Amino acid sequence: QVQLVESGGGLVQAGGSLRPSCAASGSIFSINAMDWYRQRPGKERELVAVISSGGRTYYADSVKGRFTISRDNAKNTLYLQMNSLKPEETAIYYCAIEHMGRPHYWGQGTQVTVSS
């Protein structure tokens, strides 16, 4: 059974940084792409970043140059370094493991609040 547990969210001032992480259990971690999504208040969940099993990355335009997704396959852990945060990026951030090209396993989310 695959489980994902996010941590590392919190409250930060605008312009600050946070680095949430996502610890995964289960043997599929190293062979699947992984994603970070976020859901802002009153909005639909949106894709933030993707990292393939080989380390290729994709970023939403809104976070390019400020966010970095990375993974440590030995630790079964996914990270999202977020710099220069904006108040409008206040959201619940979720990690996901893809299966057949789509997010399949989800974590419970971690709250990120950016104050102005």
Protein Blocks (a to p, Z undefined) as FASTA:
>chain_A
ZZdddehiacddehiacddddddedjklmmpccddddddehiacddfbdcdfkopacddf
klgokaccdddfklopacdddehiafklgccddddddeehiafbdcebjaddddZZ
